[in-house]
Amino acid sequence: MDDIKGIQRIAYLTSGAANMICGSCLHDNTLARAWNEQGVDALLIPTYTPIRTDEEDVSVDQVFFGGINVYLQQKLSLFRYLPAFLDRFLDSKWLLRKATSRGLEISARALGALTVSMLKGRNGNQRKEVKRLCDWLVQDVRPDVVLLSNLLIGGCIPELKRLGIPVIVTLQGDDIFLEDLIEPFQSQAIDILRQIVPQVDGFLVHSEYYKEYMMSLLKIPADKVHVVPLGIDTEGISAATTDSSRPRTIGYMARMSKEKGLHLLIDAFLELKQMPDTDDIRLHLAGWRGATNQQFVEQQLQRLKDADLEDVFVDYGTVDRPSKFTLLSESDLVCVPTIYKDPKGLFVLEALAHGVPVVVPEHGAFPELIADLGGGYPVPPDDAQALAECWHSVLQDRTALKALGHQGREAVLKRRNADVMARKTLETLNSILHQNSGSE
């Protein structure tokens, strides 16, 4: 219908990732803040835990489906009947932050039954939490649309639709969690998600690759999935300067884990150091590791030490925004050789925004990003030798690297900034709601 007003208020449900800075949290926070700056009232609403971001946190001061609460409700029936004031205590941000600071982490392998129960919504053990969220949205927020940052928090969707609230879901890594579930919970979760799909007004993704993959996995009709541009906050990002007097440097900036390909990076660096004219090349590492990855990371760093390379790598650990900028300013290229097929590739935009080119595996969203923005080299995935050879070749010419990085920077600043992402995503949301209203 032509007389429908554009979206003015968005309730944006995002998933906290315990104490980790995750790409989805960064994306959701950046998008919500950009919408607010553009005059759209976007309320970023954390679920499970408070979000952690290296930018200004714009999320509301409460958490729904608090991780402690939903876990206790799954394990002990008594907690399904607690009075509201005790629920508020268990869901308080300070308590959840305290718990996550002590090493509480999310492991899909241990959360199969809880995941299935959460997806059952008002028919699951956390039905009280579904009612609380829906009552708050209807009575206090009254949004034009509810946007979910993933479908795994979609157990509330049937109830939201029953209340007449349009629901749109961003898909940005749901499959990674699902693949780690053990049976029978993996199959049960996928079956429930497929049942929820018809009740969703539309889906957003950041790559054609992920659109096709999730359409197949969850049986989503093609006309329901819309590709929107991924963007980042580019404010205050200056171009990295190439100082020919400093050592050539490879940067890694991602979660320190096997799925991100840290072991493959170390394999390739060891290979590189066997090649000629590599004595000055350094490796700078940054990223969250957490308790579950700590032993793995220590093993990988020990491999460098055992090869007498302790003096040619720097471990930044978990970095804040200024430290991240420092690492990028010191890097000639950035490489995160993910084992899984990344659905969006946020670090690519961050590196290119600084004018630092990337070397990425030729799978997932990466080929699309490089084709659109330039600024990078694709390499065969899971191939340490090919990775080392690519590094060795491109690091021979810093001038060419700088020109390639400049090409990527110009493209990101123009087409992948937060303002463009927010505007084009809002246009897509409005289009979905207009289309669905016209078909009713």
C-alpha positions in Angstrom: 0.0 0.0 0.0 1.4 3.4 -1.0 0.1 5.2 2.2 2.2 3.1 4.6 4.5 5.3 6.7 8.2 4.5 6.8 9.7 2.7 9.8 10.2 5.1 12.7 11.0 2.7 15.6 13.0 -0.5 15.5 13.4 -3.0 18.3 16.7 -4.6 17.5 17.4 -7.9 19.4 21.1 -8.7 19.5 23.0 -11.6 21.2 25.7 -11.0 23.7 28.7 -13.3 23.4 29.7 -13.6 27.0 33.0 -11.6 27.5 34.0 -11.7 23.9 34.0 -8.8 21.4 32.3 -10.5 18.4 31.7 -9.3 14.9 27.9 -9.6 15.1 27.9 -7.4 18.3 30.1 -4.8 16.6 27.9 -4.8 13.5 24.6 -4.5 15.4 25.9 -1.7 17.6 27.3 0.2 14.7 24.0 -0.2 12.7 21.8 0.9 15.7 23.9 3.9 16.4 23.9 5.0 12.8 20.1 4.7 12.6 19.7 6.8 15.8 22.0 9.4 14.2 19.8 9.4 11.1 16.6 10.0 13.2 15.3 6.5 13.4 14.6 5.3 17.0 16.5 2.1 17.1 16.6 0.3 20.5 19.4 -2.2 20.7 18.3 -4.9 23.1 20.8 -7.5 24.4 19.9 -11.1 24.9 21.8 -13.7 27.0 24.5 -11.3 28.1 25.4 -7.7 27.7 27.2 -7.0 24.5 30.9 -6.1 24.4 32.1 -3.6 21.8 35.2 -1.5 21.2 32.9 1.4 20.3 30.3 3.3 22.3 27.8 0.8 23.5 24.3 2.1 22.6 22.3 -0.9 23.9 19.5 -0.5 26.4 20.2 -1.0 30.1 18.6 -4.4 30.5 19.0 -7.9 29.1 16.3 -10.4 28.0 16.7 -14.1 28.1 19.6 -13.6 30.5 22.1 -16.4 30.3 22.1 -17.3 34.0 18.3 -17.2 34.1 17.5 -19.3 31.0 20.2 -21.9 32.0 18.7 -22.3 35.5 15.2 -22.5 34.1 16.4 -25.3 31.8 18.0 -27.3 34.6 15.6 -26.6 37.6 11.9 -26.2 37.2 11.8 -24.1 40.3 13.4 -21.2 38.4 10.6 -21.2 35.9 8.3 -19.7 38.6 10.5 -17.1 40.2 8.9 -13.8 41.0 9.8 -10.9 38.7 12.1 -9.1 41.1 14.4 -12.3 41.3 14.3 -12.5 37.5 15.5 -8.9 37.3 18.3 -9.7 39.6 19.5 -12.7 37.6 19.2 -10.7 34.4 21.1 -7.7 35.7 24.0 -6.5 33.6 26.4 -6.3 36.5 25.8 -9.9 37.5 26.0 -11.2 33.9 29.3 -9.3 33.4 30.7 -10.7 36.7 29.8 -14.2 35.6 31.4 -13.8 32.2 34.5 -12.1 33.6 35.1 -15.3 35.5 35.3 -17.4 32.4 31.7 -18.3 31.6 31.6 -19.0 27.9 29.1 -20.2 25.3 29.8 -23.7 24.0 27.2 -25.0 21.5 28.2 -28.6 22.3 27.0 -28.2 25.9 23.9 -26.2 25.1 21.9 -28.6 22.8 18.9 -29.1 25.0 18.8 -25.4 26.0 19.0 -24.3 22.4 16.0 -26.5 21.4 14.0 -25.4 24.4 14.7 -21.7 23.6 13.6 -22.2 20.0 10.3 -23.7 21.2 9.5 -20.3 22.6 6.2 -20.3 24.6 6.3 -24.1 24.5 9.7 -24.4 26.0 11.1 -24.1 29.5 11.8 -20.4 29.1 8.2 -19.5 28.2 8.2 -16.9 31.0 11.0 -15.1 29.3 9.2 -15.0 26.0 6.1 -13.5 27.7 8.3 -10.9 29.5 9.9 -9.8 26.3 6.7 -9.6 24.3 4.8 -7.8 27.0 7.7 -5.2 27.2 7.8 -4.7 23.4 4.0 -4.3 23.1 3.4 -2.1 26.2 6.6 0.0 26.4 8.4 0.0 23.1 5.6 -0.4 20.5 8.0 -0.8 17.6 7.2 -0.7 13.9 9.3 -3.8 13.4 11.4 -6.2 15.4 14.8 -7.0 13.9 16.7 -10.1 15.2 20.5 -10.4 14.8 20.1 -14.1 14.2 17.4 -16.8 14.0 18.7 -18.7 17.0 17.0 -16.2 19.3 13.8 -16.6 17.2 11.7 -18.8 19.6 9.8 -15.6 20.4 8.8 -15.0 16.7 5.5 -16.9 16.7 4.4 -15.0 19.7 5.4 -11.6 18.2 3.6 -12.4 15.0 0.5 -13.4 17.0 0.7 -9.9 18.5 0.8 -8.4 15.1 4.4 -7.2 15.2 6.4 -7.6 11.9 9.7 -9.5 12.3 12.8 -9.5 10.2 15.9 -11.6 10.9 19.6 -11.0 10.0 21.5 -14.2 9.3 25.2 -13.7 10.1 26.7 -16.9 11.4 23.8 -19.0 12.6 25.2 -22.1 10.8 28.4 -22.0 12.8 26.6 -22.5 16.1 24.2 -25.1 14.6 27.1 -27.2 13.2 28.6 -27.5 16.6 25.5 -28.9 18.2 25.5 -32.6 18.9 22.7 -34.9 17.9 19.8 -35.2 18.3 19.8 -31.5 19.2 21.2 -30.3 15.9 18.5 -32.0 13.8 15.8 -30.9 16.2 17.0 -27.3 16.2 17.1 -27.1 12.4 13.6 -28.6 12.1 12.2 -26.0 14.5 14.0 -23.2 12.6 12.5 -24.4 9.4 9.1 -24.2 11.0 9.7 -20.7 12.1 10.9 -19.5 8.7 7.3 -19.0 7.2 6.5 -16.6 10.1 9.4 -14.3 9.4 8.6 -11.3 7.1 12.1 -11.3 5.6 15.8 -12.1 6.1 18.9 -10.0 5.7 22.3 -11.3 4.8 25.6 -9.7 3.8 26.7 -11.9 0.9 25.3 -13.8 -2.0 27.2 -16.8 -0.7 25.4 -16.8 2.6 22.1 -16.2 1.0 22.4 -19.4 -1.1 23.7 -21.4 1.8 21.1 -20.4 4.3 18.3 -20.8 1.8 19.4 -24.4 1.3 19.9 -25.1 5.0 16.7 -23.6 6.4 14.5 -24.0 3.2 13.9 -20.2 2.9 12.2 -19.0 -0.3 14.5 -16.9 -2.4 12.2 -13.9 -2.4 12.4 -13.7 1.4 16.2 -13.2 1.5 17.8 -9.8 0.8 21.5 -8.9 0.5 22.4 -5.7 2.3 25.9 -4.1 2.5 28.1 -4.7 5.5 29.6 -1.5 6.8 31.7 -0.2 9.6 32.2 3.1 11.5 34.9 4.8 9.5 35.0 8.0 11.6 38.5 8.8 12.8 40.2 6.2 10.7 43.3 7.5 9.0 45.3 5.8 6.4 48.2 3.7 7.6 51.6 5.0 6.5 54.3 2.8 5.1 57.6 3.3 6.7 60.3 1.6 4.7 62.7 1.6 7.6 60.5 -0.6 9.8 60.2 -4.4 9.3 57.6 -5.8 7.0 54.7 -6.9 9.1 51.8 -9.3 8.7 48.8 -8.6 10.9 46.2 -11.0 12.3 43.2 -9.4 14.0 40.4 -11.9 14.9 39.4 -14.3 17.6 42.4 -16.5 18.4 40.9 -19.8 17.6 41.1 -22.8 15.3 38.0 -21.8 13.3 39.7 -18.5 12.5 42.7 -20.4 11.1 45.3 -19.3 13.7 47.1 -22.7 13.3 47.1 -22.3 9.5 48.6 -18.8 9.9 51.4 -20.2 12.1 52.0 -23.0 9.5 52.3 -20.4 6.8 54.6 -18.1 8.8 56.9 -21.0 9.5 57.0 -21.8 5.8 57.6 -18.2 5.0 60.6 -18.0 7.3 62.3 -20.8 5.2 62.2 -18.6 2.1 64.8 -16.1 1.1 64.7 -12.5 2.0 62.4 -12.9 5.0 64.6 -12.1 8.0 62.9 -8.8 8.7 59.3 -10.0 8.3 57.3 -9.8 11.5 53.9 -11.2 12.7 51.6 -9.2 14.9 48.6 -11.0 16.5 45.6 -9.6 18.2 42.3 -11.2 19.3 40.2 -12.5 22.1 40.9 -16.1 23.2 38.9 -17.0 26.3 39.3 -20.1 28.5 38.3 -22.6 25.8 40.9 -21.4 23.3 43.7 -20.6 25.8 45.5 -23.9 25.5 45.2 -24.0 21.7 46.7 -20.4 21.5 49.5 -21.3 23.8 50.4 -24.3 21.7 50.5 -22.2 18.5 52.6 -19.5 20.0 55.0 -22.1 21.4 55.5 -23.4 17.9 56.9 -20.0 17.0 59.2 -20.0 20.0 60.4 -23.5 19.3 61.4 -22.3 15.8 63.5 -19.5 17.4 61.0 -16.9 16.2 60.1 -15.4 19.6 61.7 -12.1 18.6 59.7 -11.7 15.4 56.1 -11.9 16.6 54.1 -9.7 19.0 51.0 -10.9 20.8 48.7 -7.9 21.5 46.0 -10.1 23.2 42.5 -8.6 23.3 42.6 -5.1 22.0 40.5 -2.0 22.4 39.8 0.3 19.4 43.0 2.5 19.7 45.2 -0.6 20.0 43.5 -2.2 17.1 44.2 1.0 15.1 47.9 0.7 16.2 48.2 -2.8 15.0 46.7 -1.9 11.6 48.9 1.1 11.3 52.0 -1.2 11.7 50.8 -3.8 9.2 51.7 -4.1 5.6 48.9 -6.6 5.1 46.3 -8.4 7.2 45.5 -12.1 7.0 42.8 -14.2 8.8 42.8 -17.6 7.0 39.4 -18.8 8.4 38.7 -22.5 8.2 34.9 -21.9 8.1 33.3 -19.9 5.3 32.8 -16.5 6.8 29.4 -15.0 6.0 30.5 -11.3 6.1 34.2 -10.6 6.7 34.1 -7.6 9.0 37.9 -7.6 9.6 38.4 -7.1 5.8 36.5 -3.7 6.0 38.4 -2.7 9.1 41.8 -3.4 7.5 40.9 -1.8 4.1 39.5 1.3 5.9 43.1 1.9 7.1 44.5 1.3 3.6 45.9 -2.1 4.6 45.4 -4.8 2.0 44.2 -8.3 3.0 45.1 -11.9 2.0 42.0 -14.1 2.5 40.9 -17.6 1.7 38.9 -17.9 -1.5 35.6 -19.0 0.1 32.6 -17.6 1.9 32.0 -13.9 1.5 35.6 -13.0 0.9 35.6 -13.3 -3.0 32.6 -11.0 -3.1 34.3 -8.4 -0.9 37.5 -8.4 -2.9 35.6 -8.3 -6.2 33.6 -5.3 -5.0 36.2 -3.3 -3.1 39.6 -4.5 -4.4 42.4 -4.2 -1.9 43.1 -7.9 -1.5 44.5 -11.2 -2.7 42.5 -14.4 -2.6 44.4 -17.7 -1.9 43.3 -21.3 -1.9 41.7 -22.2 1.4 43.5 -24.5 3.9 46.8 -24.3 2.1 49.6 -23.0 4.2 52.2 -23.3 1.4 50.0 -21.2 -1.0 49.5 -18.6 1.8 53.2 -18.4 2.5 54.0 -18.0 -1.2 51.5 -15.2 -1.6 52.9 -13.3 1.4 56.4 -13.7 0.1 55.5 -12.4 -3.3 53.4 -9.4 -2.3 55.8 -8.3 0.5 58.5 -7.8 -2.1 56.8 -4.6 -3.3 55.6 -2.3 -0.6 54.7 0.4 -3.1 52.3 -1.9 -4.9 50.8 -3.0 -1.6 50.2 0.5 -0.5 48.5 1.3 -3.8 46.3 -1.8 -3.4 45.4 -0.8 0.1 44.5 2.7 -1.0 42.1 1.3 -3.6 40.4 -0.7 -0.9 40.3 2.3 1.5 38.6 4.6 -1.0 35.9 2.0 -1.7 35.2 1.3 2.0 35.0 5.0 2.9 32.6 5.6 0.0 30.4 2.5 0.0 30.9 0.6 3.2 30.6 3.2 5.9 28.0 3.0 8.7 25.8 5.7 7.2 25.5 3.9 3.9 24.9 0.5 5.7 22.1 2.1 7.8 20.4 3.9 5.0 20.4 0.9 2.6 19.3 -1.5 5.3 16.4 0.7 6.3 15.4 1.0 2.7 15.3 -2.8 2.5 13.3 -3.1 5.8 10.7 -0.6 4.4 10.6 -2.5 1.1 9.9 -5.8 2.9 7.1 -4.4 5.0 5.5 -2.6 2.1 5.7 -5.8 0.0 4.2 -7.9 2.7 1.5 -5.4 3.5 0.5 -5.2 -0.2 0.2 -9.0 -0.4 -2.1 -9.3 2.6 
